[in-house]
C-alpha cells in the first residue's frame, strides 16, 4: 500500500516499481540485468526478502562495487549475487525460472557515456529474460532514446517485445505523452499462466 502523496508520476521508475512490486513475493528469484548504481537491485532485494535471491549483472566493476556497498549497508549482501558480465550472458548463467527481470537501458549516470547498452546484446538479454520468466512472471525494461544509439536500441527492443505471442504474453507500454519524444518509457511483459 502506498501512502497518499508518496508517488509522483514524474518518477517513471517509481511508477514501474509500483507495478513490479505486485508480482514479487518473499522467496522469489529476480534479476537486475543492468545493475548500475544498484537502485533496482536494492528494490528487488527488498521485495524478495531474506528467503529470495537476486542476480545482478553489469559490465562495470565500479558499478557492481557500489551496488555491493549499498547492499552491505542494509545487510542484504546475501540476498544478491553480483555478476561482472554483459546482460547478454544471463541466459547462460541462469537456468531456473524467475519471477522478475528488470532492465534499465542506456549508460550509467555520472560515468563514461560511451559505455552503454547496445542493441545486439540487449536483444540477446531480452530473449533470455523472456525465456526465463515463470508463469505469472514479469519482465520490465526502461528505454532511453536521448543518447547515441538509444533510439535504435529502443526501436529494436520494442519490435521484439511487441511481436511476442498474445496467447502467451501480455505486453504493456508506459510513458509520457506530453513531453519531448526522447524521454524514457517502459515496456512491461507478463508471461500468462497455463490457463492464458
C-alpha positions in Angstrom: 0.0 0.0 0.0 1.3 3.4 -0.9 0.5 6.3 1.3 -1.2 9.3 -0.1 1.2 11.7 -1.8 4.1 9.2 -1.9 4.0 8.5 -5.6 4.7 11.2 -8.3 4.1 10.5 -12.0 7.3 12.3 -12.9 9.2 9.4 -11.3 8.8 6.9 -14.2 10.9 4.4 -12.3 8.8 4.8 -9.2 5.6 4.0 -11.2 7.3 1.0 -12.8 8.4 -0.3 -9.4 4.9 0.1 -8.0 3.7 -2.3 -10.8 6.5 -4.8 -10.3 6.0 -4.9 -6.6 2.6 -6.5 -7.2 4.4 -9.5 -8.7 7.2 -10.1 -6.3 6.9 -12.2 -3.1 9.4 -13.2 -0.4 11.4 -16.2 -1.6 11.2 -15.2 -5.3 14.1 -15.3 -7.7 14.6 -12.0 -9.6 17.2 -10.5 -12.0 18.5 -7.0 -12.4 20.0 -7.2 -15.9 21.6 -3.7 -15.6 22.7 -3.2 -12.0 24.2 0.3 -12.5 24.4 2.1 -9.1 22.1 -0.5 -7.6 18.7 1.2 -7.2 16.8 -1.6 -8.9 18.9 -4.3 -7.3 18.1 -2.9 -3.8 14.4 -2.7 -4.8 14.4 -6.3 -5.9 16.4 -7.4 -2.8 13.8 -5.7 -0.5 10.9 -7.4 -2.4 12.3 -11.0 -2.4 13.4 -10.7 1.3 15.9 -12.9 3.1 14.4 -16.1 1.6 14.7 -14.9 -2.0 17.6 -14.2 -4.4 18.5 -11.5 -6.9 21.1 -11.9 -9.7 22.5 -8.5 -10.7 24.5 -8.0 -13.9 26.8 -5.2 -15.0 29.8 -4.7 -17.2 31.4 -2.1 -15.0 33.2 -3.2 -11.9 32.8 0.2 -10.2 29.0 -0.1 -10.6 28.9 -3.5 -9.0 31.2 -2.4 -6.2 28.8 0.5 -5.4 25.8 -1.9 -5.6 27.6 -4.2 -3.2 28.4 -1.4 -0.8 24.7 -0.3 -0.8 23.6 -3.9 -0.2 26.1 -4.3 2.7 24.8 -1.1 4.3 21.4 -2.8 4.6 22.7 -6.2 5.5 21.3 -7.6 2.2 24.5 -8.9 0.6 23.4 -12.5 1.0 20.3 -11.8 -1.0 22.2 -10.8 -4.2 24.7 -12.5 -6.4 26.7 -9.9 -8.4 27.8 -10.8 -11.9 30.5 -8.8 -13.7 29.1 -9.8 -17.1 27.2 -8.4 -20.0 23.5 -8.9 -19.7 23.6 -10.8 -22.9 25.0 -13.8 -20.9 22.2 -14.0 -18.3 20.7 -17.0 -20.1 24.0 -18.9 -19.9 24.4 -18.1 -16.2 20.8 -18.6 -15.0 18.7 -21.8 -15.6 15.9 -21.6 -13.0 12.6 -19.8 -13.8 12.5 -16.3 -12.4 9.6 -14.1 -11.2 11.0 -10.8 -12.4 13.7 -9.4 -14.8 14.4 -5.7 -14.8 16.4 -3.7 -17.4 17.3 -0.1 -17.3 19.0 0.6 -20.6 21.4 3.3 -21.7 24.5 4.4 -19.8 25.5 4.6 -16.1 24.7 8.2 -14.9 27.9 10.0 -14.0 30.1 7.7 -15.9 31.6 7.4 -19.4 28.6 7.7 -21.8 30.4 5.6 -24.4 30.0 2.6 -22.1 26.3 1.8 -22.6 23.9 -1.0 -23.5 23.9 -1.9 -27.2 21.1 -3.2 -29.4 22.6 -6.7 -30.1 23.4 -7.6 -26.5 20.2 -6.1 -25.3 18.1 -8.2 -27.7 20.0 -11.3 -26.6 19.4 -10.5 -23.0 15.7 -9.7 -23.6 15.3 -13.1 -25.4 17.0 -14.9 -22.5 14.9 -12.9 -19.9 11.6 -13.7 -21.6 12.7 -17.4 -21.8 13.5 -17.5 -18.1 10.1 -16.0 -16.9 7.9 -18.4 -15.0 4.2 -18.3 -15.4 2.9 -15.1 -14.0 6.3 -13.6 -14.1 7.1 -10.1 -15.4 10.0 -8.5 -17.4 10.4 -4.7 -17.3 12.6 -2.6 -19.5 13.1 1.1 -19.3 14.2 2.5 -22.6 16.1 5.8 -23.2 16.2 7.3 -26.6 18.2 10.5 -25.9 21.7 9.2 -26.3 23.7 7.9 -29.2 22.3 4.5 -30.2 19.4 4.8 -27.8 16.7 5.3 -30.5 17.8 2.2 -32.4 18.0 0.1 -29.2 14.6 1.2 -28.1 13.1 0.5 -31.6 14.6 -3.0 -31.8 13.6 -3.9 -28.2 10.0 -2.7 -28.8 9.8 -4.6 -32.1 10.9 -7.8 -30.5 8.7 -7.5 -27.4 5.7 -6.3 -29.4 5.9 -9.4 -31.5 5.6 -11.8 -28.6 2.6 -14.1 -29.0 -0.5 -12.6 -27.3 -1.7 -16.1 -26.2 1.4 -16.4 -24.0 2.3 -12.8 -23.1 0.7 -9.5 -22.2 2.9 -6.6 -23.3 2.2 -3.1 -21.9 4.0 0.2 -22.8 4.0 3.2 -20.5 5.4 6.7 -20.9 4.7 10.4 -21.1 2.7 11.7 -24.0 3.0 15.4 -23.2 6.9 15.6 -23.2 9.6 15.5 -25.8 9.9 12.3 -27.9 13.2 11.3 -26.3 12.0 10.9 -22.7 12.3 7.5 -21.2 9.5 5.0 -21.4 9.0 1.4 -20.2 7.7 -1.9 -21.5 6.3 -4.5 -19.2 5.9 -8.1 -20.3 3.9 -10.6 -18.3 4.0 -14.3 -19.0 0.5 -15.6 -18.8 -0.3 -18.6 -16.6 -1.1 -22.0 -18.1 -4.8 -21.0 -18.4 -3.9 -18.0 -20.6 
